[in-house]
Amino acid sequence: MQEIDSPYKPRTKTPEQALALLMRQCARAERCSSDALRSMRRWGLSDSDAQVVLRRLVAEHFIDDGRYAAAYVREKMKFSGWGARKIAMALRAKRISPDNIASALEQMEPEADLERLEEMLRRKAAKTTARNDYELKGKLVRFGVGRGFDLEQVIATVESLMKRD
């Protein structure tokens, strides 16, 4: 029986090929070390080869988890409307160190964060149907907490919005 060449066969790369490809990818967009390691595993590199490639990428400043965390915070805060809790959870899932997460989250401005939360809740309230204020408040609180904002902050903002309206 003849073996069929599948287009879905995983492509293996040499450490040199992986390094060149990751350098190109990192030059275009920020990547963290766990993303690079995951890619190298997918390409069939051994753990020892992957560590050698990663050390070189870090030494040549192609990968910097602190810089990645800061860019991630800016992007998720500005474009996705995430709060600090959700951002921190996502960074922990990417195996970013707690120190890098803390320093990246320091760039968030609490006043701007509250304004963004209030605007998001105002827009959500306008689109949400509820039988009564209690149900509306529950939906808005779940929405705000789901976006990664602090529960007490969300409750206070929802109550403030409901008093005004």
C-alpha positions as CSV (number, residue, x, y, z in Angstrom):
1,M,0.0,0.0,0.0
2,Q,1.3,3.4,-1.0
3,E,1.6,6.1,1.7
4,I,-0.3,9.3,0.9
5,D,1.6,12.5,1.5
6,S,-0.8,14.5,3.8
7,P,-0.8,18.3,3.7
8,Y,-1.5,18.2,7.5
9,K,1.7,16.4,8.4
10,P,3.5,18.6,11.0
11,R,6.5,20.4,9.5
12,T,9.7,19.9,11.4
13,K,12.3,22.6,11.6
14,T,15.9,22.7,12.5
15,P,16.9,25.0,15.4
16,E,18.4,27.4,12.8
17,Q,15.2,27.5,10.8
18,A,13.2,28.0,14.0
19,L,15.5,30.9,15.1
20,A,15.2,32.6,11.7
21,L,11.4,32.3,11.6
22,L,10.9,33.5,15.2
23,M,13.2,36.4,14.6
24,R,11.0,37.5,11.7
25,Q,7.8,37.0,13.7
26,C,9.2,38.9,16.7
27,A,10.3,41.8,14.4
28,R,6.7,42.2,13.3
29,A,4.9,41.8,16.6
30,E,5.6,41.2,20.3
31,R,5.7,37.6,21.3
32,C,6.3,36.1,24.8
33,S,8.6,33.2,25.6
34,S,5.7,30.8,26.2
35,D,4.3,31.5,22.7
36,A,7.8,30.9,21.2
37,L,8.2,27.6,23.1
38,R,4.8,26.4,22.0
39,S,5.6,27.1,18.4
40,M,8.9,25.3,18.6
41,R,7.3,22.3,20.2
42,R,4.8,22.3,17.3
43,W,7.8,22.4,14.9
44,G,9.3,19.3,16.5
45,L,12.2,20.9,18.2
46,S,13.6,19.1,21.3
47,D,13.2,20.9,24.6
48,S,17.0,21.5,24.8
49,D,17.1,23.0,21.3
50,A,14.1,25.1,22.0
51,Q,15.7,26.5,25.2
52,V,18.9,27.3,23.3
53,V,16.9,29.2,20.6
54,L,14.8,31.0,23.3
55,R,17.9,32.1,25.2
56,R,19.3,33.6,21.9
57,L,16.0,35.4,21.2
58,V,16.0,36.9,24.7
59,A,19.7,37.8,24.5
60,E,19.2,39.6,21.2
61,H,16.1,41.4,22.6
62,F,13.7,39.8,20.2
63,I,11.7,38.4,23.1
64,D,11.2,40.4,26.3
65,D,8.3,39.2,28.5
66,G,8.2,42.5,30.3
67,R,7.8,44.5,27.1
68,Y,5.3,41.9,25.9
69,A,3.2,42.3,29.1
70,A,3.2,46.1,28.8
71,A,2.0,45.9,25.1
72,Y,-0.6,43.3,26.0
73,V,-2.0,45.5,28.8
74,R,-2.2,48.5,26.5
75,E,-3.9,46.5,23.7
76,K,-6.5,44.7,25.9
77,M,-7.3,47.9,27.9
78,K,-7.7,50.1,24.8
79,F,-9.2,47.9,22.2
80,S,-10.8,45.0,24.0
81,G,-12.1,47.0,27.1
82,W,-10.7,44.5,29.6
83,G,-10.2,45.2,33.2
84,A,-7.1,44.5,35.3
85,R,-8.2,41.2,36.6
86,K,-8.9,39.7,33.2
87,I,-5.7,41.0,31.8
88,A,-3.7,39.6,34.7
89,M,-5.4,36.2,34.3
90,A,-4.6,36.1,30.6
91,L,-0.9,37.0,31.2
92,R,-0.6,34.3,33.9
93,A,-2.0,31.8,31.4
94,K,0.9,32.9,29.1
95,R,3.3,32.2,31.9
96,I,4.4,35.8,32.3
97,S,6.1,36.3,35.7
98,P,4.2,38.0,38.5
99,D,6.7,40.9,38.6
100,N,6.3,41.6,34.9
101,I,2.5,41.4,35.2
102,A,2.6,43.9,38.2
103,S,4.8,46.4,36.4
104,A,2.7,46.2,33.3
105,L,-0.5,46.7,35.2
106,E,1.0,49.8,36.9
107,Q,0.6,51.7,33.6
108,M,-3.2,51.5,33.9
109,E,-4.7,54.7,35.1
110,P,-7.5,54.1,37.7
111,E,-9.5,57.2,36.6
112,A,-9.4,56.2,32.9
113,D,-10.3,52.7,33.9
114,L,-13.4,53.9,35.8
115,E,-14.4,56.1,32.9
116,R,-14.1,53.2,30.5
117,L,-16.1,50.9,32.8
118,E,-18.8,53.5,33.1
119,E,-19.1,54.1,29.4
120,M,-19.2,50.3,28.7
121,L,-21.9,49.8,31.3
122,R,-23.9,52.8,30.0
123,R,-23.8,51.3,26.4
124,K,-24.7,47.8,27.7
125,A,-27.6,49.2,29.8
126,A,-29.0,50.9,26.7
127,K,-29.0,47.6,24.7
128,T,-30.1,45.3,27.6
129,T,-33.7,44.3,28.1
130,A,-34.8,43.6,31.7
131,R,-38.1,43.2,33.4
132,N,-37.0,45.4,36.3
133,D,-34.1,47.3,37.8
134,Y,-33.0,44.3,39.9
135,E,-32.6,42.1,36.8
136,L,-30.8,45.0,34.9
137,K,-28.4,45.5,37.8
138,G,-27.6,41.8,37.8
139,K,-26.9,41.7,34.1
140,L,-24.7,44.8,34.2
141,V,-22.7,43.5,37.2
142,R,-22.1,40.1,35.5
143,F,-21.1,42.0,32.3
144,G,-18.6,44.2,34.2
145,V,-17.1,41.4,36.2
146,G,-16.8,39.3,33.1
147,R,-14.8,42.0,31.5
148,G,-12.3,41.8,34.3
149,F,-13.2,44.7,36.5
150,D,-13.3,44.6,40.3
151,L,-16.7,43.5,41.8
152,E,-17.0,46.4,44.2
153,Q,-16.0,48.9,41.5
154,V,-18.6,47.4,39.1
155,I,-21.4,47.5,41.7
156,A,-20.6,51.1,42.7
157,T,-20.6,52.2,39.0
158,V,-23.9,50.3,38.2
159,E,-25.6,51.9,41.2
160,S,-24.3,55.3,40.2
161,L,-25.6,54.9,36.7
162,M,-29.0,53.6,37.9
163,K,-29.5,56.6,40.2
164,R,-28.8,59.0,37.4
165,D,-31.2,57.3,35.0
